[in-house]
Amino acid sequence: MVTRRQTLSILGGGVIAAAAGSAYAVTRQPNTALAPWDMAGQYDDPRKRALSWAVLSPNPHNRQPWLVDLSLEDHVILFVDTDRLLPHTDPFSRQIVIGLGCFLETMTIAAAEDGYGIELELFPDGMDADTLDARPVAVARFVTGAAAGPDPDFPLIPHRRSQKEPYDMDRPLSSETLGSLVASVRHGTRAEGTLDPARVAAMREISAEALRIELETPNTYKESVDLFRIGHREVNANPDGLDFSGPMWEAMHLTGLFTRDNAIDPDGFVFQSGMDVTTGNVRTAMGHIWLTTPGNTRVDQINAGRDWMRLNLATTRAGVGIHPLSQALQEYPEMSALYAQVHQDMAAPGETIQMWARLGYCAPVPRSPRWPLEAKIVHA
């Protein structure tokens, strides 16, 4: 078990000094896993150009659950990779479908840059409300000259980030900024937000409690730990899941202070420190925003993902940080009481809250790892 004394040694640089013999590993970045950000747009086929931007879309646990078939001329057939579901934290794959909606919206925005409009057919062979399978999620036809013009959100795509760091509590958001974010949705979801100090304070505590539940529920926390990618070698080999690269994490891993085994020990300092950091971060929220849909069909979830992508781009334009607070919206038994409370407080009867996020200002964060487009094409 990692002690507080050992952690103080980390903070003081002792671990990095101990790992000095492996300085190459400590200082390396996962450049292979970040290459898709630089490859975006570098394809001759306009479908691949659009898809190379789409693979940069936000998605739950960075699972990147998309697969595409390009065998039909001028079409993209989108499938879900059923090996990349999250059965414990997302038992009905609602969040996975939202991620696929983000992918479709980014593809549509990028296609317009080349003058292509997208004719989209969702779930052409039907859908299941509780599970995902091998049936296509969407068929997208690229129509030459059908775009109204370049999408003004397109230049923002490479700068979009999910900013999960502490926010500047001395820098409030304006009501005008929040209004512009609320107005960014366009696919039938309802966006609502608050800057009211009392309500924000209450939401900070709810989101912190939801994180505590997820971390203290063994199977949901293990689902995350199994997706830890620790150090640049692991991230490059599997550029999905939860990225722990950079000098501090490399050094802690090389010296045995940060491993999956000690991260999952609920009595260990790594676990307790992780709890303190993550719950502390959500308590720095300076505002909140959430997206609801009239029901909770698969089409509702796709539309929520499309609007979540638009909201992310709107925050990028405004220079505002956004951090999804998915935990209280998850549909497993241990979260049910909090799920009901959040819906009672934040949604109208019958509505589903599809996404909830904290807002604020923070320092820039790095790009997240991605699989290259080529790894996501099942038929060319």
N, C-alpha and C positions, 0 to 999 in steps of 0.2 A: 504494500500500500504506500502510495506517495504521501510524504508528510509535508506539513506547512514549511518546515525548515528547508526541505528539498525544493519546494516551490520558490521560496525566497532566493535560493541559490540560482534558480532559473532566471528570475527577474534580475538578479545581479550579474548575470552573464556567466556564471560558473559552468553551466551546462554547455554553453557554446564553446567555452574554453576547453572543456573536457573532450569535446568533439573536434578539436582543432585538427587532429590527424585525419579527419574525414572532411576537411573544409570544402573539398569539391562538391560532395553531396549536400552539405549544409547550405551552400550558396546557390545551388542549381535551381532554376525555375522549370516548371513543366511545359517547356516550349512546344513540344509536339502536341500536347493537349490544348494549347492556346492557338495553334496554327489555323483552325477554321475561322477565327475572327479575321485573320489576314487574307484568307482565301475567298471570303464572301464576295460575290460578284465576278469572280475570275473564271467564268465558264462561257463556252460558246453557245450552248443550248440555253435558250431563254428560260426554260423550265428549271434547269439546274442553277441558273443565276438566281432565280427567285428562291429556290429551295436552299441555296447556300446561305441566304439571309435567314430563312425560316428556322434552320437548325440552331440559331442563336436565341431562340425564343425562351421565355421563362417557362418552367415546368416543375412539378413537385419532386423534391429530393434530387433534382437534376437527373432524373431517370432517362430523359430524352426518349420517350416511348413511341416515337414515330418510325414508320417504315413506309417507303414509297415504291410504287410500280410505275415505270415510265415506258412500258412496252407498247402502249397505245398512243399513236401520234397525237400531239397537242394536248395530251391529258396527263394528269397526275392522279393516281389512285392512292389514297392514304389508308394505311392500316395501323393498328396498334400492335406493338410488340408485347405479346402477352407474358413474356419472360421478365418484363420490367414493371409489373404492377406492384402495388403496395398493400398487400392483403390485410395487414394489421392496422395501419393508420388510415387506410383508404379502402375499407372493405367492399364498397360498391363501385370503386374506381371513378367516383365523381371528380376527384381532383385530377386524375389522369386525363379524363375527357376535357376538362378545362385546359390542361396543357396542350392538348391537340387543337383546341380552339385558338389558342395563342399562335400555334404553328400555322394554321390556315390564314389567320389575319396577317401575319408577317409575310407569308407567301403572296397574299393578295396585294399588300402594299408594295412589295418589291416588284411584282409583275407589272404594276402600273408604271413603274419607272421606264420600262421598255415599251409602253403603250398597250399592254395586254390587259383586257378585262377577264375576270374569272366567272365562269358559270359553275355554280357549286351545287352539287346534289349530296345531301347528307344521308348517311345510312341507307344506301340504295337497296340493300338486301334485308333491311329490317334491323332491329336493335333489341337489346335486352336491358331492362331497367336495373338489373342487379349485377350483371357480369359483362365482361367484354370477351369477344372471341375472334375468330379468323375472318369474319365478314368485314368488308371495307367500311371505314368510318366516313369517307367522303370520296366523291369523284369530282375533280376539278378540271374543267375544260378551259384552256388558254385561247382566248378569242383575240385575234390581231386587230388592233386599232379600236378596241371597245372600251379602253380606259378613258375616263373624262380628262385625264391629264396626270402628270406626276403627283404623287401623294405628298403633301407637305411634311408628313411624319417620317418619310423614308430616311432623310439624313440623320434622324435621331437613333435609328436602330443600333448602330455599332456603339453608341454611348450609353445605352440602357443598362442599368444594373439593379439588382435587388440589394438594398443597402441595410444590412443587418447589424450595423455597428451602433454605438451610442449616438444619440442625436444631441445637438446643441440646445440645451434648455434655456439659454439666454437669448435665443433667437426665435421669436414667435412667427407663425405663419399668418398671413393676412387673409381676411375673408374673401378678397378678390382672387387670391391664388386658389383657395379651396373651391371657389365657384368655378374657376376655369377647369379644375380637375373633374368636378362633378359633371360639367358640360361635355366632357370628352367622349362619353359613351354614345354608341350609335346603333347597337344591335339588339335593342329591346330589353336590356337590363335597366334596373333603376339604381342610380348612384345616389348615395347620401353620405354626408360627412358632418363632423362636428369639431369645433375649436373651443367649445365651452369648457372652462377649466374643471368644473366639477364633474362633468360627464367624461372628459378625457381622463381624469384621475381614476374614476371608477373603471373605465375600460382598461387602463393600465393594469389594475389589479386583477381583472378578469383574465386578461391575456397572460399574465404571469401565473395565475392559478392553472390555466389550461396547459401551459408549458410544464408545470410541476406534475400534473397528472400524466402527461405523455411520458415524461422522463421516469416517473416512478412506477409506471405500468410496464412490467418486464418485457412482454412481447412487442409492444410498440417501440420501446427504447431500443431493444435489440435489433429491430428492423433498421433503425438508423445506424447503429454501431456496425452492423454488417456491411453498410454502404460507406463506411469511413475509407477514404483513400489517403493514406498517410505518407507524405514525402513525394518528391517529384517522380520517382520511378513508378510507384503505384498509380499516381495520377495519370502519367503518360500511358501506362498499360491499360487502365480502365478510366477513361476521362468522363466518368459520370459519377453519380453519388455525391458524397460530401467531401469537399476538398480541404485537406490539411497539409498544405505545402508552404514553403517559405522557411527562412533560417530558424525561427524559433521551433516550429513543429518538427523540422528535420533533426535538429539537435536533440529535442526531447525524445524523439523516436530512436535515434541512434544510441542514446544512453539508457534506453529502457524505461524512461519516465512516462512516456505516452504510448500505450499500445491498446489494442482492442480489449485485451483482458483486464487491464487496470481501469480503462474507461468505463467498463460495464459494471465494475464493483460498486454497489450503491453505498458502501461504507468508506470508499476510498476518497482521497482528496481530489483526484481528477474528476470524479463524478460530481462531488459537492461544489468544486470550483466551476464546473460547467453549468451546474444549476444556478449558481450565483451570477455568472456572467450573462447567461441567456435571459433570466428573469430580470436582471438589472437593466439590460438593454431595452426590453419592452417598456420598462418604467420610465424611459426617457421620451416617450411619444409626445409630440407637440400637437397632434391632431390625429383623427382617425377618419377613414373612409371605407365604405363597404358597398358591395354590389349584390342586389337581390333580383330574383326572377319570379314570375307569377307562379310557376310550378317547379318541378325538378326533373324534367325529362332530359334525355340525352341531348336533344336540340337546345334546350335551355342551357345546359352545361357548355355546349360548344359556343353558344352566343355569349355566355359569361366569359369564356376564355378569350374570345375576340375582343370584348370590351375591356378585359383585364390588360390585354396587350396595349390597347389604345390609352388606357389610364397610365400604364407604365411609360409610354412615350410622352404623355402630357406632363408627367412629373419630371421626365428628363428635360423637356423644354423649359419648365419652370425652375430647374435647378434644385428640385426638392427630392429628398430621399423617400423611398417607399419600401416597406418591409411587410410581406404577407404574414398574417397571423392566422394560420390555418388550423391550429390545434383545437380551438373551441368549436370549429365547424365539422370536426371529424365524427364519424358515425359508428363508434365502437362503444360497448356498454359502459366502460368506466368514465366516458366523457358525456354520457347522455344527460345528466342533470345540468351541466354547464351549457351543453348544446341547446337545451330547452330554454334556459335562462336568457341566453344571447338572442335567440329567436323571438322571445317574448319582448325583450327590450329594444330590438333593432329592426324588426320586420313586421309587416302587416300580417294578419291571419292568412294562412295558406301560402305565404311566400317562403322562398328558400334563400338564405344568405349563402351566396356562392363563394365570395371572397371578402376578406376583411383585412385591412392593413393599417399600420401606423405610419404617420407622416412626420417629417422634420428635416432639418438641415444637418448634414454631416460631411466629413472629409471624403474624398473620392475613394472608391473601392476597386480592386482589380477585376479583370475579366474572369469568368468562370470557365472551367474546362468544357470541351465539347468533342464528341465524336465527329470525324469528318463526314461530309455528305456521302462519300462513296460507301461508307459503312452502313448507310441507311437505305440504300437502293437495293431492292430485292430482285427487280427485273428492269433491265435498261432498254 
